[in-house]
Amino acid sequence: MRRYVWLLIALALVIAYPWVFSTPFQQRLGALVLLYAIAASAWNIIGGYAGQVSVGHVVFFGCGAYAAMGAYAHYGLSPLVGIPAGFAASVAIAAVIGVPTLRLAGHYFSMATIAVAELARLIVTNTDYLGAAVGLSGPTVPRNVFDLSFISALPYYYLFLIVLAITLVITWWMARSRMGFYLRAIKDSERAARSLGAPASRTKLHAYMLSAGLTSVAGALYAMMFGFVDPESGLGILISVKILIMAALGGAGLLFGPLVGAAILVPLEEISNAWLGGKGAGLTFVVYGAIIMLIARFQPGGILALVNRLLSKRKGAPHAP
């Protein structure tokens, strides 16, 4: 019961955030936290629950972004129309590349996903229909509310909050279904899971496809908020690294782990960028590398796993007479 009370308090604080911290920078920061929490939660399905560390998820992020902007740039439609198109394209790409890559284990799978992401970026950079190196832009002036082109970050904040809630519900349902049990067994030991009859290949592929589709939604929302996408902002490998680190920092394989990681990493990046301006471009990679090393060395389970362990010890500690 106490857990649900804390969850309700946290939800109330999240809903009230843009009214308490009401400056444009603070509202934009909150919206970005929720946006990246969506992407990290989507990655968590395959990377956290299944233990398949994909570093090429930016392919699906870019699919959603380019589909949303392409709907307007080529057909004059609302970018919203591109969301189902990007979702379908991401699921199809995941099905195609997942069959061979998911046969690989450990860092071999990660390296294969990096190669796919870089190939996708090169293809888009040299394809005029997708804007090549220049990219695609959305509507400069909102024609109606369905263009999702707002001056303030406040509407984006609540839109992203709704999508994040849906993503978390889907993840919660998946984790408690037979698929979730299979994924956890595969993560612990795929050979043992296969020996007990778990359809490992099929389950991993389905998780990969679900993760890809949800990641594309995050990409579409990102493009609609900024009104623009190019190969660097939509398919840059750093996006995959950020998503991965957020999930790992908060707690990969835990429902709220990616949200905690995004709440730490996004403000850290935005505040450092505001202080350093364009002078700290290379510093981002140094910070990400340091975070990866610290997580791997001291807390592989992430911050939430540490909190849960400390709470368990506190509950199990004998009371003083």
VOKETOR-709007 format. One record per atom (N, C-alpha, C, CB): residue in one letter; y, z, x. Coordinates in steps of 0.02 Angstrom, whole numbers, plus 50000, padded with zeros to 5 digits. Each point is the difference from the previous one (the first is absolute). Glycine has a CB too. Layout:
REM VOKETOR-709007
AYZX;...
END
This chain:
REM VOKETOR-709007
M499405000050042;M500605000049958;M500635000050043;M499375006149910;R500604997850145;R500575000450045;R500154993250031;R499745011950023;R499734984249991;R500104993450030;R500384995549953;R498955001350064;Y500894998949870;Y500354995849952;Y500735002149993;Y498914998249939;V501225008350066;V500695002449996;V500414997150058;V499625010649943;W500094989650117;W500354997350059;W500104992449993;W499515009250070;L500004987449902;L500074992849989;L500564998449952;L498784998650023;L501285005449923;L500534998949951;L500695001450032;L499215003149906;I500825002150136;I500635001550034;I500204994350047;I499745012449992;A499764985150045;A500144994450046;A500224993849962;A499155004750080;L500534993949863;L500194994249959;L500715000849974;L498804998349968;A501385007750010;A500695001249976;A500514998950055;A499555008249916;L500284994050145;L500464999150056;L500084992650017;L499675011250044;V499784985049953;V500034992950015;V500424996349948;V498875000650054;I501055001249882;I500384996849947;I500755001650006;I498995000649925;A501165005650095;A500705002250004;A500334997950065;A499715009549928;Y499924988150122;Y500274998650066;Y500634995749999;Y498855000950043;P501154993249924;P500604995750004;P500625002949966;P499234990450005;W500695014749955;W500585003149968;W500265005850043;W499564996849887;V499995006350150;V500225005450045;V500304997050064;V499115007749954;F500554987350074;F500244996550059;F500254993249977;F499185006050078;S501454993849903;S500264994349961;S500404994950040;S500035007749906;T500024993050160;T500374995050039;T499574993650004;T500605009050067;P499724985249941;P499614993750005;P499475000150054;P501014994149958;F499155008850100;F499515000350055;F499405004349980;F500934998550083;Q499205007249886;Q499455004549981;Q499574996849945;Q500715009850030;Q499594986849922;Q499614996749948;Q499584994350029;Q500885003149915;R499424993150130;R499634994550032;R499435002950042;R501044992950003;L499075012650031;L499485003250040;L499425002249956;L500875003850082;G499294999249861;G499475002249954;G499604994149973;G500705009749969;A499644984850015;A499654994049976;A499544997250053;A500974997549926;L499255002450137;L499594997450055;L499385004550011;L501034995050053;V499065011549941;V499435004550007;V499474998349948;V500755009150045;L499454990149893;L499534998449946;L499684993150011;L500665007149921;L499744988150102;L499754993350011;L499455000050053;L501114995249968;Y499035008050088;Y499505000150054;Y499415004549981;Y500904997950084;A499225007149873;A499445004149976;A499524995849958;A500745010150001;I499524985049962;I499574995449962;I499574996050047;I500864999349908;A499454997850144;A499634995950048;A499495004250038;A500984992550011;A499215013650010;A499545004250037;A499425002549956;A500955003550075;S499204997849861;S499475002149954;S499504994349988;S500805007949945;A499464986050052;A499564994249993;A499564999250062;A500854994349926;W499445006550134;W499614999650062;W499485005650003;W500994994850058;N499185011049914;N499565005850002;N499324998749968;N501025007149997;I498964988349956;I499374998549966;I499484997350049;I500634997749894;I499584997750148;I499534997150048;I500005003850066;I500174988849946;G500425013550076;G500045003350065;G499835007349997;G500864991950030;G499335011649916;G499875007149995;G499335001749971;G501205001449987;Y498644995749954;Y499385001749967;Y499404996450030;Y500655002049896;A499444991750124;A499444996250028;A499975000450076;A500094992449903;G500445009850129;G500005000650073;G500054993450036;G499345010149985;Q500884984649981;Q500084993450031;Q500744999150017;Q499014995249936;V501175005850127;V500705000250021;V500284992950006;V499815010950061;S500524986949887;S500304993350000;S500715000450028;S499304996649900;V500834999250151;V500684999650028;V500324993449979;V499655007250099;G500034989349856;G500274993649977;G500174999949927;G499334994750087;H500805011249884;H500155000349929;H500674996749983;H499345010549994;V501064988050057;V500634996749987;V499904993149970;V500505006350095;V498914990849913;V499844993549968;V500095000649925;V499194997150092;F500555008249879;F500045001049927;F500695002249979;F498795002949999;F501545001050043;F500705001949987;F500434993749997;F499835011150059;G500064984349988;G500384993850002;G499844995549941;G500025000950122;C499354999149856;C499814995949941;C500415002049940;C498834998950044;G501235007549944;G500405002349943;G500734998450007;G499195009049984;A501084991950077;A500714998650012;A500164992649991;A500045009750079;Y499554986049950;Y500134992849996;Y499874997349930;Y499694998950120;A499835004049844;A499884997849931;A500595001749955;A498775001550017;A501525004549992;A500565002149960;A500624995650014;A499555011749999;M500604987250064;M500584995950018;M499874992549985;M500315008450088;G499084989449920;G499834993149986;G500074998249926;G499235000350097;A500625004649860;A500074998749928;A500714998249982;A499065007949978;Y501424995350055;Y500704998449988;Y500234993850039;Y500215012149978;A499624987750086;A500264994650043;A499764993149979;A500045008250093;H499354991349883;H499714993449984;H500004998449925;H499305001250101;Y500685004049857;Y499934998749928;Y500555003249959;Y498784999350017;G501675004550014;G500545003149964;G499785005649954;G500584989450007;L498825013350004;L499735005249957;L500185006950027;L499064992449967;S500845012649992;S500125006850022;S499505001750055;S500445003349887;P499775000350165;P499535002250052;P499415004049973;P500945000050079;L499155003149862;L499455003749969;L499404995649987;L500835007549947;V499304986050040;V499454995449986;V499554999250061;V500724993949918;G499575007150141;G499614999250061;G499525005750014;G500944993650044;I499145012149923;I499575005850014;I499274998549984;I500955007549975;P498884990049965;P499284998449988;P499754994350044;P500155003849884;A500294991450133;A499794994650045;A499855002850069;A500704991849935;G499735012650091;G499885003050065;G499385004449999;G501224999650022;F498675004049923;F499415004249993;F499374995850004;F500655008149930;A499344986450032;A499414995749999;A499884996850068;A500204997849878;A500344999950154;A499934996950066;A499745005050051;A500934992049973;S499325014150025;S499785005150047;S499265001849991;S501165004550001;V498644996249936;V499295001549986;V499554994350025;V500345006949900;A499894986950088;A499604994250023;A499964999850076;A500354993749897;I500215007550137;I500004999950074;I499555005750026;I501164995150001;A498885010749968;A499595005750021;A499264998449991;A500925007949970;A498914988549976;A499304998249989;A499764995250053;A500165001749877;V500274993650144;V499814995050049;V499935003050070;V500584991249931;I499935012550090;I499995002750068;I499595006450005;I501124994950020;G498775008449923;G499635006250001;G499264999150014;G500835004549922;V498884990050055;V499284998950010;V499824999950074;V499974993449893;P500385002850149;P499825000250072;P500275006150037;P499974987649997;T500655014549988;T500305005450041;T499695006849985;T501054993450003;L498755007949935;L499725006549984;L499305001050028;L500694999949897;R499034994850131;R499365000850035;R500115003350069;R499544989949939;L501085009850084;L500175003050064;L500125007549992;L500504989150040;A499425014750012;A500075007249997;A500545002450049;A498805001149966;G501525004550015;G500485003250046;G500584995650018;G499065006550043;H501104993650023;H500604996450023;H499914992449995;H500265009650076;Y499124988049920;Y499904992849992;Y500284997649933;Y498975000650073;F500935003349875;F500284998349935;F500765000150003;F498995004849942;S501295000350090;S500735000650006;S500294994050037;S499905012450000;M499774985550055;M500244994350039;M499964993649959;M499635005650105;A499854993749854;A499944994049959;A500564999649948;A498755000350016;T501435005549955;T500544999949950;T500674998550033;T499365008349931;I500744994050130;I500624998250036;I500044992550011;I500005011250057;A499444985849962;A499994992850012;A500164996249936;A499155001750091;V500585000549852;V500134996749936;V500745000649982;V498835002449962;A501465003550050;A500705001049984;A500464995650042;A499735011849968;E500134987650096;E500404995850044;E499934992749982;E499895008550090;L499504989549891;L499894993049979;L500404998549937;L498855000350050;A501155004449903;A500384999149938;A500754999450014;A499125006349937;R501134997950109;R500714999750017;R500194993350031;R499995012450016;L499584985050028;L500144993650032;L499984994349949;L499515004350107;I500024995949847;I499954994849949;I500635000049956;I498755001150000;V501475004849978;V500595000549957;V500624997850038;V499475009449936;T500584992550128;T500594998150041;T500074992550006;T499875010750063;N499594985649932;N500014992750008;N499894996349935;N499595001650115;T500485001849829;T499924996849934;T500674999749964;T498805004049993;D501464990149998;D500664999249969;D500015002549928;D500204990250074;Y499255008949889;Y499975002149930;Y500125007549994;Y499204990649975;L500605013250075;L500095007250000;L500635002250038;L498765001249993;G501674994050020;G500645001750032;G499985000050075;G500255006549902;A499154992350127;A499914999950073;A500305006350031;A500034987350000;A500325012050055;A500285005850035;A500605003049963;A499614995250107;V500695000949848;V500605002349964;V499815004849944;V500584989250027;G498865009549938;G499795004349946;G500234997749932;G500005009350080;L499874994749869;L500194998649931;L500445005549974;L498934993749982;S501545004449974;S500475004949971;S499905000349925;S500834997850092;G499345007949880;G499985001049928;G500674998349969;G499135008850014;P500964992849922;P500644998649967;P500575004050030;P499374997549895;T501174999050122;T500595003450030;T500375004149948;T500114990750083;V499895006949855;V500315003549944;V499475001149946;V501154995050025;P498745011149953;P499485001249950;P500164996349935;P499765011250051;R499754985049924;R500094996349938;R499835004349940;R499744989450060;N499775015149948;N499805004749949;N499645005850033;N499914990949912;V499895014050050;V499695005950028;V499334998550033;V500585006849913;F499094987750066;F499344998350027;F500044997450071;F499634997549885;D500965000950139;D500074998050070;D499945006050047;D500734990549964;L499345015650008;L499955006150040;L500464999850060;L498815001349962;S501794996350027;S500504999750053;S500565004849982;S499724987850027;F500265018250002;F500475005349983;F500445001750060;F499185004649915;I501434997450072;I500455002050053;I499815007050025;I500924993049950;S498935011450004;S499805006850018;S499255000450014;S500955004549929;A498865000350113;A499295001150015;A499665004349947;A500264998950121;L500135003949832;L499725004549950;L499474996649956;L501095006150000;P499044987949972;P499474996849960;P499374998550041;P500894995049929;Y499205003050134;Y499424998850043;Y499605006450011;Y500634990650056;Y499725014949951;Y499665006450012;Y499515001549943;Y501015004250063;Y499224995349876;Y499565001849944;Y499474994649987;Y500945006549949;L499234987250065;L499504994749995;L499435001250050;L500894991949962;F499305009650101;F499495001350051;F499605006349985;F500744994450084;L499595010649885;L499655006149982;L499464998649948;L501035006750025;I499124989049927;I499504998249949;I499424996250031;I500914999549913;V499244995750131;V499474996250033;V499585004550045;V500724989649996;L499605015150039;L499635004650042;L499545004349958;L500945000250082;A499305002249861;A499585004049956;A499384996149977;A501025006349961;I499084987350022;I499444995749979;I499504999150058;I500754994149918;T499535004850142;T499574999250060;T499595006250013;T500844992150048;L499475013849946;L499655006350012;L499465001249947;L501035004650054;V499124993649884;V499505000749946;V499404995550014;V500905002949917;I499234990950104;I499454995450016;I499595002850058;I500694990249960;T499655012450091;T499655002850058;T499605006149980;T500904995850075;W499385008549884;W499655006049975;W499384998149961;W501095006249995;W498994988849962;W499424997749960;W499464997150046;W500754997749902;M499464998250146;M499524997050047;M499645005250041;M500734989950005;A499635015250018;A499705005150043;A499485004149963;A501065000650063;R499004999949872;R499535004049961;R499464995849965;R500905008249984;S499124985450027;S499504995549973;S499424999250049;S500884993949933;R498625002550048;R499444998750045;R500244996350062;R499224999649903;M501264996050089;M500284996450057;M500295004850052;M500244990349925;G500115014850052;G500295004850046;G499475003950038;G500975000949924;F498505001150043;F499455003550034;F499674995550052;F499815007049897;Y500104986750085;Y499724995250047;Y500454999350062;Y499454993849904;L501215005650084;L500464999150055;L500005005950048;L500714992949926;R499285013250047;R499985005950043;R499355000350040;R500745006049918;A498714992050050;A499374999950036;A500014994850056;A499415003849895;I500884990550090;I500064994650051;I500445002350057;I499844991349911;K500695012250074;K500455002450052;K499655005050046;K500974998349922;D498635006150049;D499635004950041;D499474996850043;D500215008549912;S499394987150057;S499484996450037;S499764994249958;S499655010650060;E500554983349960;E499814994249960;E499254998950002;E501114994950024;R498585006450033;R499274999150005;R499645004749953;R500124996350119;A500095010049879;A499695004849956;A500114998149927;A500155008950086;A500464988749898;A500164998049932;A499564994249978;A501185004050015;R498724991250029;R499564994349983;R499295002349990;R500744992450066;S499035012349975;S499315002449993;S499885003549934;S499945001150124;L500595001749847;L499945003449936;L500134995349940;L500365010550057;G499754983149958;G500064995049946;G500714998249982;G498955004349959;A501554998150078;A500694998249983;A500154992850021;A500355012050015;P499924984049940;P500174993050017;P500634999750043;P499484996049893;A500445005250171;A500585001050044;A500454993950003;A499315007850067;S500404986349944;S500414994050009;S500414998549937;S499154995450080;R500525004949863;R500344998549938;R500545005149984;R498964994549958;T500895011950054;T500485005349985;T500624999550044;T499055007449965;K500854991350100;K500574999250046;K500424994049979;K499335005250093;L500354989449888;L500374994049980;L500415001349938;L499114992850050;H500615010749900;H500375001549939;H500595004650015;H498944998849933;A500965006150112;A500555004450019;A500544996150037;A499205009650008;Y500604985850034;Y500484995850037;Y500414995749952;Y499224999950098;M500474997349852;M500344995849951;M500485004249958;M499024992349997;L500775013649982;L500445004349960;L500605002250042;L499025004149933;S500854997850129;S500545002050045;S500494994350012;S499235008150055;A500514985849953;A500424994250012;A500454998649940;A499124995250075;G500615005149865;G500394998749941;G500575004949991;G498994995249948;L500885011250062;L500525005149993;L500524999450055;L499175007649946;T500624990550114;T500484999050055;T500474994349984;T499175004450082;S500584990449885;S500434994349982;S500545002149951;S499044992250020;V500815012649936;V500515002449953;V500565003450039;V499125001649909;A500705002450142;A500515003150042;A500434994850034;A499255009950018;G500444984750006;G500384994750033;G500484996549952;G499054998450077;A500735000549861;A500434996849950;A500605004549984;A499014994049952;L500875012550041;L500555004649985;L500495000450058;L499235006649927;Y500514993150134;Y500435000050059;Y500464993950000;Y499115006350065;A500614987949922;A500404993850000;A500525000149944;A499024993850048;M500805008949894;M500485000249945;M500575004950014;M499084997149921;M500775008350114;M500525004950016;M500504997150050;M499205009349978;F500544987250073;F500444997350052;F500224992849984;F499435007350083;G500254989449869;G500204993349979;G499874994650051;G500855005549933;F498694995850113;F499904995250055;F499345001650034;F501254998550017;V498424996350010;V499415001150041;V499964994450052;V499395005749905;D500444996150156;D499874995150053;D499385002250038;D501254997150010;P498514998950037;P499375001950034;P500025006850034;P499824988050018;E500755014250005;E500035006550035;E500005005849951;E500634994550093;S499775004949853;S500045005549952;S499415000249953;S501234999250007;G498434995249983;G499444999949954;G499324999850033;G500734994349923;L499245003450140;L499354999350034;L500005002850070;L499814989949932;G500705014050086;G500015003150067;G499465005350007;G501234997750006;I498425002350050;I499445004550010;I500225007349999;I499434991250067;L501225010149946;L500255006949999;L499945003049931;L500794997250093;I499244998849855;I499925002549932;I499315003149991;I500814991449957;S498685005150067;S499315002749996;S499955006550039;S499554988449989;V500765011850069;V499965006150041;V500345005849964;V500004993050105;K500575005849864;K500345005349963;K499585002549943;K501094994950031;I498615000649931;I499585002049944;I499415004250023;I500354989749938;L499335008150116;L499435003650028;L500205007050022;L499504989050037;I501055011550000;I500215006550026;I500195004849943;I500414994350106;M499925003149843;M500185004349943;M499385003249969;M501004992849979;A498495003150009;A499395002749971;A499665004950046;A499864989349936;A500105009050128;A499675004450049;A500395006450011;A499524990050055;L501155009649946;L500415005950011;L499945005049942;L500794993050068;G499235004449871;G499955004549942;G499295002349988;G500984994349951;G498545001350059;G499305001749989;G499634994249969;G500315012049986;A499384983850056;A499614994349975;A499395002549963;A500404992850095;G499465004249848;G499445002249959;G500175005549951;G499284996850093;L501355005349906;L500255004949952;L500494996649953;L499855009550084;L500154992649853;L500394996549949;L500754999950017;L499145003349915;F501135002450103;F500725000550012;F500184999450074;F500085007249899;G499434991650144;G500144999450071;G500514994650016;G498855003950020;P501074990049955;P500494994750015;P500715001749977;P499084991849990;L500985011849954;L500675001949975;L500335004950048;L499624998249882;V499995006650144;V500275004850048;V500214996350064;V499275009249952;G500304986350072;G500164996250060;G500634995849992;G498804999850027;A501284996949915;A500604996049988;A500625004449995;A499304991549940;A500635014450031;A500575004649994;A500245002550067;A499585003449889;I499994996350162;I500195002250068;I500254994150041;I499165009349994;L500454985250005;L500144994550046;L500604995849980;L498794999750025;V501294998949911;V500564995749978;V500685003250014;V499264995349911;P500855011150071;P500655003050019;P500105000250075;P499955006949896;L499514994550142;L500065000150072;L500254993350027;L499085008550005;E500634986149969;E500204993350023;E500704998249977;E498814996649997;E501355004849940;E500664998249973;E500565003950034;E499464997249891;I500435009250121;I500515004150031;I500104998050073;I499725009549922;S499734989150113;S500064997850070;S500354993350004;S498965006350029;N500904989249924;N500344993549999;N500755000849986;N498944994649961;A501235010249995;A500705001149984;A500375002950061;A499705001949880;W499965002350158;W500325002950059;W500064995150057;W499555011049966;L499924985250045;L499974995750059;L500234992849986;L499085007050042;G500954991149895;G500194993149983;G499504995150028;G501195003349999;G499044991350029;G499554994950028;G499755001750069;G500604991749934;K499635013950095;K499805001750068;K499295002950004;K501205002150025;G498535000149918;G499355003450003;G499434995949972;G500605010549991;A499454982750013;A499484995849972;A499325001350032;A500874991349976;G499125009250090;G499365001250034;G499765007149995;G500304991050076;L500155013749906;L499815007049994;L499505001249944;L501125003150045;T498914992749904;T499545000849944;T499284999650023;T500864995149924;F498995000050119;F499324999350024;F499795006150041;F500144987550001;V500325015250037;V499845005950040;V499845005949955;V500754995950092;V499655005049855;V499895005549954;V499334999249964;V501245001249984;Y498614992749993;Y499364998949966;Y499415001350046;Y500564991549927;G499505006250135;G499465001250048;G499905007450013;G500254989150052;A500305014749954;A499955007250011;A499685003549941;A501024999450073;I499164998549866;I499705003049940;I499254998749998;I501094998549938;I498714995450077;I499284998450001;I499635004450050;I500264988149967;M500035012850092;M499675004150051;M499965007349978;M500434992250088;L500095010449882;L500005006949978;L499505001249944;L501205000950034;I498774994449918;I499535000749945;I499284999850027;I500824994649921;A499045000550122;A499324999350026;A499805006150042;A500154987550001;R500335015450035;R499835005650045;R499955006749964;R500564993850091;F499925007649865;F500045006849973;F499805000649926;F500905001950082;Q499224993049877;Q499855000749929;Q499774993449971;Q500845009249992;P498534988750022;P499764993649974;P499994999649924;P499324999050102;G500625006649865;G499975000049927;G500684999449966;G499005006850010;G501544993950028;G500674999549971;G500275006849978;G499714988649963;I500925011350016;I500355006249983;I499705003549940;I501034995050046;L498785001249902;L499725003249940;L499335003350015;L500594991649929;A499015005350115;A499375003150019;A500125006650035;A499474988750010;L501055011650032;L500175006250034;L500235005349950;L500334993550102;V500085004549850;V500245004649948;V499415002749959;V501104993949995;N498445001649985;N499435002149961;N499565004950039;N500034989149940;R499905009650125;R499595004550041;R500315006950007;R499574990050062;L501095010149947;L500355006550005;L499965003849935;L500774995150086;L499305001449857;L499955003449936;L499305002749987;L500914992549956;S498595003550065;S499315002349992;S499865006350041;S499644988249979;K500635011950082;K499915006050043;K500355006049968;K499924992750103;R500665006149868;R500385005549970;R499635002849940;R501064994850039;K498655000749920;K499625002449943;K499375003750021;K500454990549933;G499255007250121;G499375003050022;G500105006350042;G499504988849997;A501135012750022;A500125005850042;A499915006449959;A500804993450071;P498895011849958;P499915006249964;P500665003649987;P498865001150051;H501195001949892;H500625003649983;H500045006750037;H500014994549887;A500595007350132;A500095006450035;A499885005749951;A500844994850081;P498855010649942;P499875005749956;P500655003449979;P498885001650055;
END
